[in-house]
Amino acid sequence: MRVAATGGRPGSIRRGTTGRSGSPHTEGFSFAVTEVEEDQEVEKRMVFFDIAADAFRWRWERSEDAGATWDLLWTIDYRRAEDG
């Protein structure tokens, strides 16, 4: 499935952006977009992994060589808040 990614303000569509949703990934699940930056196509992806009932990890990565190599931009660890 191809989707348009949003950017800027809520409800806006960033031109030149296409995405692939639901891509299997060796570690879990990923969502990737292709954007044009300074006349160069750049792949960006979110990789969701270590998924459990109360936590998961999310890695944001970027590639300038059509996905041959990926640069890590950041990793975020999410954990469900305890009731209280």
N, C-alpha and C positions, 0 to 999 in steps of 0.2 A: 504494500500500500504506500502511496506517495502522499505526503501531507505538506502543507505550508506551515512554516514555523513563524511564531509571532515575535516581534521585537519592538523596541521603542516603548510606546505607550500601550496600555491595554486595548485590545481590539485591532491593533495595527498589524500589517503584514510587511515584512522586510522583503523588498524586491531582490530577486536573484537567489532566493533561499528555497531549497527543496529538501525534503526529509524522507527517511525510511523508518517506519515504526515497527516495532516488534521483532527486530533482528536478533536471532540467537547469537550468543557470544559464549566463548569458551568458559567464561567465569560466571555468566548469568544472562542478563538481558541488556540490549543496547538500543539507543535511538541516535541516528546520525543525520546531520544536515550538511549540505554543500552550499557554501557562500562564495561570492566573488568579492575579494578584497584587493584593491589596487590592481585590477585586471588579472588576478590570479585566483583560480579555484582553490578553496581551502575546505577540507573536510573537518567537521567537528563532531564529536560524539559524546554521549553520556553513557557510561557503563554502570549498571546497577548489579551489585554482586554481594556475596555473603548474606543473602536474603534469609531472614528468619522471621518468626512470628512477631518479634518485638524490636527488630533492628535490621538495618541494611547499610551498605556502603555505596557511595556514588562517586565515580571518577569522571572528570571532565577532561577530554583529550583533544588534541589538534594535530592535523597532518597537512603538510604542504606537498606531499608526493603521492596523492591519490590513495592514501591508506597503507602504503608500503611500510612506513614507520609512523609512530605516534609520540607526541610530546605530552607529558602529563602537565596539566594546568593546575588542578587541585583535586583533593579527595575530601569528601565530607562523610562523617560517620553519623548516622541517624539512629536514635533509640527512642522507643515509645515512652512518653512520660508516665510516671507512676500515678495512679489515682491518689488523690489526697487533697 
